Amino acid sequence: MLINCRACSTVTGFYSTRIQGLFMGFKQNPSFKYINFGLSFGLTMAITVYLLYQGGKWLDNRLGTAPVFMFVGIILAVATVFKRLLAELKTLERKPGDSEEE
């Protein structure tokens, strides 16, 4: 079961749109679409894992539970980012004329 973290999705969505905005002029070349996607995913992964790692470490220090919440934060970050990765891959590979079937 995957836990949906709204704060993580907000953080990843914010940084994802910022990175995509940097490469708006390169939309004509399809290879830049994939470079943009890779940079966006990498930064989103790094920032989300770092923030949830630090949050888990802080919570462990407050409660005295050494590595428990730190690992929970890392696992939650990776699961959330990969969930977003799959959603972005679906939209990236969809052709402009296709309708969404769900």
Kinemage of the C-alpha trace (Angstrom):
@kinemage 1
@onewidth
@group {chain A} dominant
@subgroup {mainchain}
@vectorlist {calphas} color= white
{ca met a 1} P 0.000 0.000 0.000
{ca leu a 2} L 1.392 3.362 -1.033
{ca ile a 3} L 0.858 6.325 1.272
{ca asn a 4} L -0.042 9.543 -0.523
{ca cys a 5} L 1.842 12.485 0.972
{ca arg a 6} L 0.300 15.797 -0.114
{ca ala a 7} L 3.239 17.825 1.210
{ca cys a 8} L 5.685 15.717 -0.831
{ca ser a 9} L 3.569 16.072 -3.951
{ca thr a 10} L 3.416 19.829 -3.442
{ca val a 11} L 7.197 20.072 -3.057
{ca thr a 12} L 7.880 17.838 -6.054
{ca gly a 13} L 5.301 19.635 -8.172
{ca phe a 14} L 6.780 23.024 -7.294
{ca tyr a 15} L 10.338 22.077 -8.205
{ca ser a 16} L 9.243 20.102 -11.249
{ca thr a 17} L 7.474 23.110 -12.753
{ca arg a 18} L 10.420 25.389 -11.920
{ca ile a 19} L 12.871 23.100 -13.731
{ca gln a 20} L 10.536 22.672 -16.682
{ca gly a 21} L 10.217 26.441 -16.908
{ca leu a 22} L 13.978 26.758 -17.399
{ca phe a 23} L 13.808 24.854 -20.675
{ca met a 24} L 10.640 26.321 -22.181
{ca gly a 25} L 12.506 27.643 -25.237
{ca phe a 26} L 13.718 24.172 -26.190
{ca lys a 27} L 10.295 22.567 -26.694
{ca gln a 28} L 10.775 22.212 -30.465
{ca asn a 29} L 13.540 19.583 -30.181
{ca pro a 30} L 12.292 16.239 -28.751
{ca ser a 31} L 15.653 15.393 -27.183
{ca phe a 32} L 15.407 18.433 -24.903
{ca lys a 33} L 12.091 17.088 -23.642
{ca tyr a 34} L 13.907 14.069 -22.224
{ca ile a 35} L 16.810 16.116 -20.855
{ca asn a 36} L 14.288 18.350 -19.120
{ca phe a 37} L 12.507 15.305 -17.740
{ca gly a 38} L 15.758 13.799 -16.412
{ca leu a 39} L 16.858 17.005 -14.716
{ca ser a 40} L 13.416 17.505 -13.237
{ca phe a 41} L 13.291 13.965 -11.874
{ca gly a 42} L 16.818 14.123 -10.438
{ca leu a 43} L 16.312 17.393 -8.615
{ca thr a 44} L 12.892 16.367 -7.385
{ca met a 45} L 14.310 13.109 -6.024
{ca ala a 46} L 17.258 14.803 -4.313
{ca ile a 47} L 15.234 17.584 -2.698
{ca thr a 48} L 12.390 15.345 -1.532
{ca val a 49} L 14.691 12.671 -0.087
{ca tyr a 50} L 16.762 15.305 1.694
{ca leu a 51} L 13.745 17.061 3.222
{ca leu a 52} L 12.063 13.879 4.430
{ca tyr a 53} L 15.396 12.491 5.684
{ca gln a 54} L 15.952 15.629 7.754
{ca gly a 55} L 12.358 15.531 9.011
{ca gly a 56} L 12.741 11.900 10.046
{ca lys a 57} L 16.078 12.623 11.725
{ca trp a 58} L 14.549 15.520 13.651
{ca leu a 59} L 11.615 13.354 14.719
{ca asp a 60} L 13.975 10.573 15.806
{ca asn a 61} L 15.933 13.032 17.948
{ca arg a 62} L 12.714 14.331 19.544
{ca leu a 63} L 11.287 10.881 20.300
{ca gly a 64} L 14.513 8.967 20.913
{ca thr a 65} L 13.831 6.350 18.234
{ca ala a 66} L 17.221 6.225 16.524
{ca pro a 67} L 16.837 5.377 12.823
{ca val a 68} L 13.130 4.519 12.548
{ca phe a 69} L 11.591 7.745 11.241
{ca met a 70} L 14.681 8.563 9.207
{ca phe a 71} L 14.187 5.347 7.195
{ca val a 72} L 10.430 5.911 7.008
{ca gly a 73} L 11.081 9.383 5.590
{ca ile a 74} L 13.496 8.062 2.971
{ca ile a 75} L 11.141 5.251 1.917
{ca leu a 76} L 8.187 7.654 1.776
{ca ala a 77} L 10.203 10.111 -0.340
{ca val a 78} L 11.343 7.467 -2.821
{ca ala a 79} L 7.832 5.987 -3.115
{ca thr a 80} L 6.266 9.415 -3.667
{ca val a 81} L 8.827 10.481 -6.260
{ca phe a 82} L 8.505 7.225 -8.208
{ca lys a 83} L 4.721 7.521 -8.157
{ca arg a 84} L 5.089 10.977 -9.660
{ca leu a 85} L 7.661 9.637 -12.133
{ca leu a 86} L 5.182 7.104 -13.486
{ca ala a 87} L 2.491 9.761 -13.839
{ca glu a 88} L 4.871 12.100 -15.684
{ca leu a 89} L 6.049 9.290 -17.971
{ca lys a 90} L 2.455 8.645 -18.998
{ca thr a 91} L 1.934 12.298 -19.902
{ca leu a 92} L 5.338 12.552 -21.596
{ca glu a 93} L 4.682 9.624 -23.930
{ca arg a 94} L 1.076 10.584 -24.716
{ca lys a 95} L 0.621 12.026 -28.161
{ca pro a 96} L -1.059 15.462 -28.386
{ca gly a 97} L -4.229 14.063 -30.045
{ca asp a 98} L -4.733 11.169 -27.598
{ca ser a 99} L -7.379 11.408 -24.911
{ca glu a 100} L -6.764 10.198 -21.379
{ca glu a 101} L -8.380 6.825 -20.713
{ca glu a 102} L -8.884 6.085 -17.032
